[in-house]
Amino acid sequence: MRLRKLHRIVAIILAPFILLLALTGSSLFFRKSGVYEKEIKEFLISLHTWEIIAPYVGLFLGLGLLFLVISGTILFFNKRA
């Protein structure tokens, strides 16, 4: 039960970061088609790579996602955890 609760808490904490990553990544899909200006493209790239927020947020997010994958896999195969 503790792992499930920790998994849920980490997921809730990381949700805004994952949402920001998904939105900027989706908008950068069209970066070569000329849909938006060069300044907006540079802003989206710096936001997507976390340079504009803080240099180590990407590492924090990566470790959090790694924890979610591992704990989610354990919870999936061990229904009593």
N, C-alpha and C positions, 0 to 999 in steps of 0.2 A: 504493500500500500504506500510506503514511503517513496518508492521509485516513481510510481504513478503520479503522486502529488508533486514531486520535484520536476518531473517531465512537464507537467501542466504549467507550473510556475515559470520555468525557463521558456516554454513556448509563448506564454503571454508576454513576458518581458521582451523577447526577440521579435514578436509580431510586427511592431512598427518599423523596425529595421528591415525585416524581410519584405514588407510591403513597399518601402521606399526603394529597395533594391529591385523588386519586380517592376515597379512603375518606371524607374529610370532605364532599366534594361530594355523594357518594351519600347520606350520612346527612342532609345538609341538604335533600335532595329532599322529605323528609317533614316539614319544619319547620312547615308550616301545619296539619298534621293533628292536632297535639296528642299525638304519640307520646311525646315527652320533655318534661321541665321547661324552664322559661325559662332557668335557669342553664346547663343543658347546651346549649341552643340558642345562647346567647351565647358559651359556650366553643368550640363547634364553628365558629361564624362567625369568631371571633378566630383560631382555629387555621387555618381555611381561607384567610383573607386574610393570614396570616403576621404579624399584629399581635402575637401572643403570643410568637413566636420571635424575630424581628428585623425591623426595618422594611425592609431591603433584600433579603431573601431572595427575595421575589417578583420583583424585578428580575433577580436572578441566575438564577432559574429560567426566567424569560421569555427571557432572552438564551441560556441553554443550550438551551431547546426550539427557539428560532429557528435556532441552529447545527445542531441535530439534523435539523430539517426540510430545511435547505439542503444539508447534507452528505449526508443520506440520498437526496435527489433526485439529486444529482450521482452518487452511487454507483450508484443504480438505472439511470441512463441511460448511465453510463460504466463498463462491467463491468471495465475494467482499472485503475480508480483504487484 
